[in-house]
Amino acid sequence: MSNSKQVLVTGGAGYIGSHTVISLVNAGYQPIILDDFSNSTPEVIDGIQDILQKSIIIYRGDCRDWGMLSSIFDKHKFEGVIHFAASKAVGESVEQPLLYYGNNLDSLMVLLKAMEQFKVSNLVFSSSCTVYGQPDELPVTESTERKSAASPYGNTKKICEDIILDVVSSTADLKAVSLRYFNPIGAHPSAKIGELPLGTPNNLVPFVAQTAAGIREVLTVFGDDYNTPDGTCIRDYIHVMDLSDAHVQSLTYLKKQSNSSYYEVFNLGTGKGTSVMEVIKTFEEVAGVRLNYRVGPRREGDIEQIFASVKKAEEVLNWKTTKTMKQALVDTWKWQQTLSKTK
Ligand SMILES: NC(=O)c1ccc[n+]([C@@H]2O[C@H](COP(=O)([O-])OP(=O)(O)OC[C@H]3O[C@@H](n4cnc5c(N)ncnc54)[C@H](O)[C@@H]3O)[C@@H](O)[C@H]2O)c1
């Protein structure tokens, strides 16, 4: 197999990683996946290969395993790395902070060591809008102050961003971008891959889909007395395929940078805030079902509203979202029906 345009995708069997693998192939890259399946399953690879109608190289293993990681770097000539692998459940991170600091920080550090040793200089890192906390002004731009993190998970994203900046600023030959995702939703339109929440979903959209499918009895709206037009919280929901495409644009952009210590952060959202109630009503419309929901008290740790300014990503990366929230919910529902059929 040709060595051209090989990209290491850690966590490539996960939700955002699997969709990015599709976008990478469509853009002429050859993604190589490394995943330990701690939060995904090997069937995801079948879904990816089914969509692409070709096989993908996958290594099953832990990103922190230096022996394995270095042998992968030895075998391939990577043009860059997209680093998704991390533990991501906010609530679990509060209960088990060491698991989160251990996985999220060590994975990055072992990876950076391998990139240095094998002279791979382009890194795209999965960060999160969680680094902004409840911002003082909206929309948030990349220069909006990062607040102290509300959870160990959020703190790992802040620390990882700082580690990357320190390494970029050192003598190491590293160029990097940190992508601060807002709220990724939706699935590939083929409904062959999508989000696989293990256990009870923490996020609104998978919970909505599971309620519509009868897996969850009732959806609780956490508070309708916020200072927003309908009283429910507001987020910036981005279709996972738009998000995936941004990774390809970021990598392509990074490769063009001649400054060997290039580092930038980019917000990835739609720039538009949508309330919990708007999501519920739009989902009911696209799925043609009535959702069984009730309004409960506010949930601790939830911020009132956040949405992105995406001007920088649009201007610098030459990227733009193309899908609506409604389209994302159509794809979510199709994916939920695939999942329900296979259960
Ligand atoms: N989904 C979101 O809402 C969201 C928002 C902001 C940021 N992010 C970040 O984006 C990235 C991807 O998120 P996702 O939603 O696709 O998560 P995911 O859990 O679906 O995917 C992560 C993948 O990484 C794998 N993994 C975890 N630790 C590993 C390790 N040590 N070695 C090898 N593989 C490992 C898991 O098995 C999983 O397949 C994560 O870094 C996450 O923190 C996600």
The ligand as a MOL file (V3000), in Angstrom:
LIG
                    3D

  0  0  0     0  0            999 V3000
M  V30 BEGIN CTAB
M  V30 COUNTS 44 48 0 0 0
M  V30 BEGIN ATOM
M  V30 1 N -18.2520 14.3870 21.7400 0
M  V30 2 C -18.1770 15.5800 22.2850 0
M  V30 3 O -19.1990 16.1680 22.6520 0
M  V30 4 C -16.8390 16.2710 22.4390 0
M  V30 5 C -16.8260 17.6580 22.7080 0
M  V30 6 C -15.6000 18.2850 22.8590 0
M  V30 7 C -14.4110 17.5580 22.7650 0
M  V30 8 N -14.4640 16.2230 22.5240 0 CHG=1
M  V30 9 C -13.2040 15.4850 22.4530 0
M  V30 10 O -13.1070 14.8990 21.1610 0
M  V30 11 C -12.4160 13.6560 21.2330 0
M  V30 12 C -13.2610 12.5930 20.5910 0
M  V30 13 O -14.5330 12.5650 21.2360 0
M  V30 14 P -15.6270 11.4830 20.8740 0
M  V30 15 O -16.9390 12.0740 21.2130 0
M  V30 16 O -15.3810 10.9610 19.5260 0 CHG=-1
M  V30 17 O -15.2760 10.3960 21.9610 0
M  V30 18 P -15.3100 8.7960 21.8630 0
M  V30 19 O -15.2130 8.2710 23.2410 0
M  V30 20 O -16.4430 8.3570 21.0090 0
M  V30 21 O -13.9600 8.5020 21.0650 0
M  V30 22 C -12.7100 8.4070 21.7030 0
M  V30 23 C -12.0570 7.1300 21.2160 0
M  V30 24 O -10.7660 7.0320 21.8090 0
M  V30 25 C -10.5780 5.7170 22.2770 0
M  V30 26 N -9.6000 5.8210 23.3670 0
M  V30 27 C -9.7350 6.4060 24.5770 0
M  V30 28 N -8.5780 6.3350 25.2650 0
M  V30 29 C -7.6910 5.7050 24.4640 0
M  V30 30 C -6.3200 5.3620 24.5920 0
M  V30 31 N -5.6260 5.6290 25.7080 0
M  V30 32 N -5.7190 4.7170 23.5720 0
M  V30 33 C -6.4010 4.4130 22.4310 0
M  V30 34 N -7.6830 4.7360 22.2360 0
M  V30 35 C -8.3240 5.3840 23.2440 0
M  V30 36 C -11.9460 5.2170 22.6810 0
M  V30 37 O -12.0560 3.8160 22.6230 0
M  V30 38 C -12.8360 5.8780 21.6260 0
M  V30 39 O -12.9920 5.0520 20.4880 0
M  V30 40 C -12.1080 13.4270 22.7070 0
M  V30 41 O -10.8060 13.8880 22.9520 0
M  V30 42 C -13.1180 14.3130 23.4050 0
M  V30 43 O -12.6760 14.7150 24.6520 0
M  V30 44 C -15.6560 15.5640 22.3510 0
M  V30 END ATOM
M  V30 BEGIN BOND
M  V30 1 1 1 2
M  V30 2 2 2 3
M  V30 3 1 2 4
M  V30 4 1 4 5
M  V30 5 2 4 44
M  V30 6 2 5 6
M  V30 7 1 6 7
M  V30 8 2 7 8
M  V30 9 1 8 9
M  V30 10 1 8 44
M  V30 11 1 9 10
M  V30 12 1 9 42
M  V30 13 1 10 11
M  V30 14 1 11 12
M  V30 15 1 11 40
M  V30 16 1 12 13
M  V30 17 1 13 14
M  V30 18 2 14 15
M  V30 19 1 14 16
M  V30 20 1 14 17
M  V30 21 1 17 18
M  V30 22 2 18 19
M  V30 23 1 18 20
M  V30 24 1 18 21
M  V30 25 1 21 22
M  V30 26 1 22 23
M  V30 27 1 23 24
M  V30 28 1 23 38
M  V30 29 1 24 25
M  V30 30 1 25 26
M  V30 31 1 25 36
M  V30 32 1 26 27
M  V30 33 1 26 35
M  V30 34 2 27 28
M  V30 35 1 28 29
M  V30 36 1 29 30
M  V30 37 2 29 35
M  V30 38 1 30 31
M  V30 39 2 30 32
M  V30 40 1 32 33
M  V30 41 2 33 34
M  V30 42 1 34 35
M  V30 43 1 36 37
M  V30 44 1 36 38
M  V30 45 1 38 39
M  V30 46 1 40 41
M  V30 47 1 40 42
M  V30 48 1 42 43
M  V30 END BOND
M  V30 END CTAB
M  END
